Amino acid sequence: MSAASREAGVSGIPSDGLPVSGRIHHVATVVRDLDAAVKFHAEVLGLPLEQIADVPSQEVRIAFLTAGDSKIELVAPTNSTSGVARFLEAKGEGFHHLCLEVADIDAELQRLAATGIQLINAVAVEGVEGPVAFLHPKSCHGILVELIEAPGGPAWKRLGYGDPAQLRIR
C-alpha cells in the first residue's frame, strides 16, 4: 500500500478509520425459526440468552445472545413481505449484518456521508438497544453495516430513550 493510500484511507475514509468505541456490538444472522435457532445457540453453543423481542416496525422477531463482550442477534421475519423475509428468500439463512458501537452516531453519519459513504439512514433511528443507523452494502464491500450509539450518547435524548439500563422495545 502506498503512503498516499494509507493517508487517504479506504474508500476516502481517513486512515484513523471509524471511531468505534472499542467493540463489535453484535453480528446478526437471519433465521427461519427463531425458537430453534435460540435453542441451538443457547443449548449447543452455550451462549446466554439476553432477550427475545418483537419489533413490529421492522416486521421481525429478534433474540440477543451474549458472546463475550459482544452479542449475536438472531432475526426472523414475522411475515412474508418484510425486507428480512425477502432477504431470507433470496439468500437463505445466514449472516445479515455487522454492528459497530460509536460514541456519537449522528456525528459519525455526517462524517461518513461527507466521505461519500452511502447511508441507508441519514440520521439515527430508534433501535431495540439504542439509536441505530445502517450503511449501504454498496459502500462497505458488500457488508450491511449497522452503527449503534453507545449507551447515554447524544442521540439517546433526542430519540426519547431514558436510562440506558432500562432499554425498551420499540
C-alpha positions as CSV (number, residue, x, y, z in Angstrom):
1,M,0.0,0.0,0.0
2,S,1.4,3.4,-0.9
3,A,1.8,6.3,1.6
4,A,-0.9,8.2,-0.2
5,S,-3.3,5.3,0.1
6,R,-2.6,4.9,3.8
7,E,-3.1,8.7,4.3
8,A,-6.4,8.8,2.4
9,G,-7.7,5.5,3.8
10,V,-10.0,3.0,2.1
11,S,-13.0,4.5,0.2
12,G,-12.0,8.0,1.2
13,I,-12.3,7.3,4.9
14,P,-9.5,8.9,6.9
15,S,-6.7,6.5,7.9
16,D,-7.8,6.8,11.5
17,G,-11.0,5.0,10.5
18,L,-14.3,4.8,12.1
19,P,-14.0,5.8,15.7
20,V,-15.8,2.8,17.2
21,S,-15.9,2.7,21.0
22,G,-13.8,-0.4,21.1
23,R,-16.1,-3.2,20.2
24,I,-18.3,-5.0,17.8
25,H,-21.7,-4.6,19.4
26,H,-23.2,-7.6,17.6
27,V,-23.3,-9.8,14.5
28,A,-26.7,-10.6,13.1
29,T,-27.9,-13.7,11.3
30,V,-31.3,-14.2,9.6
31,V,-33.1,-17.4,10.6
32,R,-36.3,-19.1,9.6
33,D,-37.2,-20.5,13.0
34,L,-36.2,-18.2,15.9
35,D,-37.1,-20.7,18.6
36,A,-35.0,-23.4,17.0
37,A,-32.1,-21.0,16.5
38,V,-32.2,-19.8,20.1
39,K,-32.3,-23.3,21.3
40,F,-29.2,-24.2,19.2
41,H,-27.2,-21.1,20.3
42,A,-28.1,-21.5,24.0
43,E,-28.0,-25.3,24.4
44,V,-25.4,-26.4,21.9
45,L,-23.1,-23.3,21.8
46,G,-23.7,-22.4,25.5
47,L,-24.5,-18.7,24.8
48,P,-26.7,-17.0,27.4
49,L,-30.0,-15.7,26.1
50,E,-30.3,-12.0,26.9
51,Q,-33.7,-11.2,25.4
52,I,-36.3,-12.0,22.8
53,A,-38.4,-9.2,21.4
54,D,-40.9,-8.5,18.7
55,V,-40.0,-5.4,16.6
56,P,-43.2,-4.5,14.8
57,S,-41.7,-1.5,13.0
58,Q,-39.2,-3.9,11.2
59,E,-41.6,-6.8,11.0
60,V,-39.2,-9.1,12.8
61,R,-38.8,-11.0,16.0
62,I,-35.3,-10.9,17.4
63,A,-33.2,-12.6,20.0
64,F,-29.9,-11.4,21.5
65,L,-27.4,-13.8,23.0
66,T,-24.3,-12.8,24.8
67,A,-20.9,-13.8,23.3
68,G,-18.1,-12.3,25.5
69,D,-18.2,-8.5,25.2
70,S,-20.4,-8.8,22.1
71,K,-23.7,-10.3,21.1
72,I,-25.2,-12.4,18.4
73,E,-28.6,-11.2,17.1
74,L,-30.9,-13.7,15.6
75,V,-33.5,-12.1,13.3
76,A,-36.7,-13.9,12.0
77,P,-39.3,-12.2,9.8
78,T,-42.9,-12.1,11.1
79,N,-44.5,-12.1,7.7
80,S,-43.6,-13.0,4.1
81,T,-43.4,-9.4,2.7
82,S,-40.8,-7.7,5.0
83,G,-37.3,-6.8,3.9
84,V,-35.9,-9.6,6.1
85,A,-38.3,-12.1,4.6
86,R,-37.2,-11.1,1.1
87,F,-33.6,-11.4,2.2
88,L,-34.2,-14.9,3.6
89,E,-36.0,-16.0,0.4
90,A,-33.2,-14.7,-1.8
91,K,-30.2,-15.7,0.3
92,G,-31.3,-18.2,2.8
93,E,-30.3,-18.3,6.5
94,G,-27.0,-16.8,7.5
95,F,-25.0,-13.6,8.0
96,H,-27.1,-10.4,7.7
97,H,-25.1,-7.5,9.2
98,L,-22.3,-6.3,11.4
99,C,-23.0,-3.7,14.1
100,L,-20.3,-1.4,15.4
101,E,-20.7,0.8,18.5
102,V,-19.9,4.5,18.2
103,A,-19.9,7.4,20.7
104,D,-21.9,9.9,18.7
105,I,-23.9,8.3,15.9
106,D,-25.2,11.4,14.2
107,A,-21.6,12.9,14.0
108,E,-20.4,9.7,12.5
109,L,-23.2,9.6,9.9
110,Q,-22.3,13.2,8.9
111,R,-18.6,12.3,8.7
112,L,-19.3,9.2,6.7
113,A,-21.7,11.0,4.3
114,A,-19.1,13.7,3.7
115,T,-16.6,10.9,2.6
116,G,-19.1,9.6,0.1
117,I,-20.4,6.5,2.0
118,Q,-24.0,5.7,1.0
119,L,-26.2,5.8,4.1
120,I,-29.5,3.9,4.4
121,N,-30.3,6.1,7.4
122,A,-29.1,9.8,7.2
123,V,-29.9,10.2,11.0
124,A,-30.1,7.7,13.8
125,V,-33.5,5.9,14.3
126,E,-34.8,4.0,17.3
127,G,-33.4,0.5,17.8
128,V,-34.0,-2.1,20.4
129,E,-30.8,-1.4,22.2
130,G,-30.3,2.3,21.4
131,P,-30.1,4.7,18.4
132,V,-29.0,2.9,15.2
133,A,-28.4,3.6,11.5
134,F,-27.3,1.5,8.6
135,L,-24.6,1.9,5.9
136,H,-25.4,0.6,2.5
137,P,-23.5,-2.6,1.5
138,K,-22.5,-0.9,-1.8
139,S,-20.2,1.4,0.2
140,C,-19.0,-1.4,2.6
141,H,-17.6,-4.0,0.2
142,G,-20.9,-6.0,0.2
143,I,-21.5,-5.9,4.0
144,L,-24.5,-4.3,5.6
145,V,-23.1,-2.3,8.5
146,E,-25.1,-1.1,11.4
147,L,-23.9,1.6,13.8
148,I,-25.3,1.8,17.3
149,E,-24.7,4.7,19.7
150,A,-23.0,3.8,23.0
151,P,-25.4,4.0,26.0
152,G,-26.2,7.5,27.0
153,G,-24.8,9.2,23.9
154,P,-26.3,12.4,22.4
155,A,-29.0,10.7,20.2
156,W,-30.4,8.8,23.2
157,K,-32.0,12.0,24.5
158,R,-33.2,13.2,21.0
159,L,-34.9,9.9,20.4
160,G,-36.6,9.8,23.9
161,Y,-34.6,7.0,25.4
162,G,-34.4,7.1,29.2
163,D,-31.8,5.4,31.4
164,P,-29.7,3.0,29.2
165,A,-30.2,0.3,31.9
166,Q,-33.9,0.4,31.2
167,L,-33.9,-0.2,27.4
168,R,-37.4,-0.6,25.9
169,I,-38.5,-2.4,22.8
170,R,-39.8,0.0,20.1
